[in-house]
Amino acid sequence: MANILILYSTTDGHTLEICQQLMAINKQAHNKVSLVDLKEAEIIDLLPFDKIVIGASIRYGRHSPRVIKFIKINQRILESKPNAFFSVNVVARKPEKNTPETNPYLNKLLHKIDWRPKNLAVFAGKIDYPRYNFIDRLMIRFIMWLTNGPTHRDAVVDFTDWNKVDDFGRLIVRM
């Protein structure tokens, strides 16, 4: 039985949903799993955990600065344990941008940090226009219009390949 920490940074809650699925898979494998928002991670002692997973969403082309700061502060501990990182972004809905090697946002993050996660994944995110405030809805609709995505103001579209999430969950069990 492993003691696993899953940390997440989410903007609208979809990264948390993915983390909850990863947690369920790892609990089914009889692991102990703690799920913690990166906003609260400063008070977490990382040393007792056997494995650490970080999931982070993208908003307007960037991961939260909190993610980068956490990684830089805790790089030594992260490197000492089995670990994984995944990014959630809507650009990953496109087949040519849905792998760690081809996703521009993940690659941009990896150029900003020295840590090299042992396991990487990219998951397509979710568009949920009714949930967004006026400015976000306007901006995201414009971005989707530019990139041939859904633009109907009431659209809710989950682009996530949940089988891919399940595969990553099983990878975490094995790492």
C-alpha positions in Angstrom: 0.0 0.0 0.0 1.5 3.3 -1.1 0.8 6.7 0.5 0.1 9.0 -2.5 -0.3 12.8 -2.6 -2.2 14.3 -5.5 -1.8 18.1 -5.7 -3.9 20.1 -8.1 -4.3 23.6 -9.4 -7.6 24.3 -11.1 -9.4 27.3 -12.5 -12.9 26.0 -13.0 -12.8 22.7 -11.3 -12.1 20.3 -14.2 -8.6 19.4 -13.1 -10.0 18.5 -9.7 -12.5 16.1 -11.4 -9.6 14.5 -13.2 -7.7 14.2 -9.9 -10.7 12.6 -8.2 -10.8 10.0 -10.9 -7.0 9.3 -10.4 -7.7 9.1 -6.7 -10.5 6.6 -7.1 -8.3 4.3 -9.3 -5.5 4.4 -6.7 -7.9 3.8 -3.8 -9.3 0.7 -5.7 -5.7 -0.5 -5.7 -5.7 -0.2 -1.9 -3.5 2.9 -1.8 -3.9 5.7 0.7 -4.5 8.9 -1.3 -4.6 12.5 -0.2 -6.0 15.1 -2.6 -4.8 18.7 -1.8 -5.3 22.0 -3.6 -2.0 23.7 -4.3 -3.4 26.8 -2.5 -3.0 24.8 0.7 0.2 22.9 -0.2 2.5 25.1 1.8 1.3 23.5 5.0 1.8 19.9 3.7 4.8 17.9 4.7 5.8 16.0 1.5 8.2 13.6 3.2 5.7 11.0 4.4 4.3 10.4 0.9 5.6 7.6 -1.2 4.5 9.1 -4.5 3.6 12.7 -5.6 1.4 13.7 -8.5 0.7 17.3 -9.6 -2.1 18.3 -11.9 -2.4 21.8 -13.3 -4.8 23.6 -15.6 -4.1 26.3 -18.1 -5.9 29.6 -18.3 -5.0 32.0 -21.1 -1.9 30.1 -22.1 -0.3 29.7 -18.7 -0.1 27.5 -15.7 -0.7 29.2 -12.4 2.4 30.9 -11.0 1.6 28.9 -7.8 2.5 25.7 -9.6 5.9 27.0 -10.7 6.7 28.3 -7.2 5.7 25.0 -5.6 7.8 23.0 -7.9 10.9 25.2 -7.5 10.6 25.2 -3.7 10.0 21.4 -3.5 12.2 20.2 -6.4 14.6 18.2 -4.3 11.8 16.3 -2.5 9.9 15.7 -5.8 13.0 14.3 -7.4 13.5 11.9 -4.5 10.2 10.1 -5.0 8.2 8.5 -7.8 6.3 11.4 -9.3 4.1 12.5 -12.1 2.8 15.8 -13.6 -0.1 16.4 -15.9 -1.5 19.5 -17.6 -5.1 20.1 -18.5 -5.8 22.4 -21.4 -8.3 22.7 -24.2 -5.7 22.9 -26.9 -5.1 19.2 -26.2 -8.4 18.5 -27.9 -6.4 18.6 -31.1 -4.6 15.3 -31.8 -1.4 17.0 -32.8 -1.2 18.8 -29.4 -2.4 16.1 -27.0 0.9 14.4 -25.9 3.6 15.6 -23.5 6.0 16.0 -26.5 3.6 18.0 -28.6 1.6 20.1 -26.1 2.9 23.7 -26.3 1.8 24.7 -22.7 3.4 21.7 -21.1 6.6 22.4 -23.0 6.5 26.0 -22.1 6.3 25.0 -18.4 9.1 22.5 -18.6 11.3 25.3 -20.0 10.6 27.4 -16.9 11.5 24.7 -14.4 14.5 22.5 -13.7 12.4 19.6 -12.4 11.8 16.8 -14.9 8.8 14.7 -13.8 9.3 11.0 -14.2 5.8 10.6 -15.7 4.0 13.2 -17.8 0.5 13.4 -19.3 -1.7 16.0 -21.0 -5.5 15.9 -20.9 -7.9 17.9 -23.0 -10.0 20.1 -20.8 -13.6 21.3 -20.7 -15.4 24.3 -22.0 -18.3 25.4 -19.7 -19.5 28.8 -20.9 -22.4 29.0 -18.4 -20.0 28.7 -15.5 -17.7 31.5 -16.7 -18.0 35.1 -15.8 -18.7 37.6 -18.6 -15.1 38.5 -19.4 -13.9 34.8 -19.3 -16.8 33.7 -21.5 -16.1 36.5 -24.0 -12.3 35.8 -24.1 -12.6 32.0 -24.3 -15.3 32.2 -27.0 -13.0 34.4 -29.0 -10.1 32.0 -28.5 -12.4 29.1 -29.6 -13.5 31.1 -32.6 -9.9 31.6 -33.6 -9.1 27.9 -33.1 -12.3 26.4 -34.6 -13.7 25.3 -31.2 -17.2 25.5 -29.8 -18.5 29.1 -29.5 -22.1 28.8 -28.6 -22.5 30.8 -25.4 -24.4 27.9 -23.6 -22.0 25.2 -24.7 -20.6 22.7 -22.2 -18.1 20.4 -23.9 -15.9 18.0 -22.1 -13.0 17.1 -24.4 -11.3 14.9 -21.8 -10.4 11.3 -22.9 -11.4 9.6 -19.7 -9.8 6.3 -20.8 -6.5 8.2 -21.1 -7.1 9.5 -17.5 -7.8 5.9 -16.3 -4.6 4.7 -18.0 -2.6 7.4 -16.2 -4.3 6.4 -12.9 -3.1 2.9 -13.4 0.4 4.2 -14.3 0.4 6.0 -10.9 -0.5 2.7 -9.2 2.6 1.0 -10.9 5.1 3.8 -10.4 
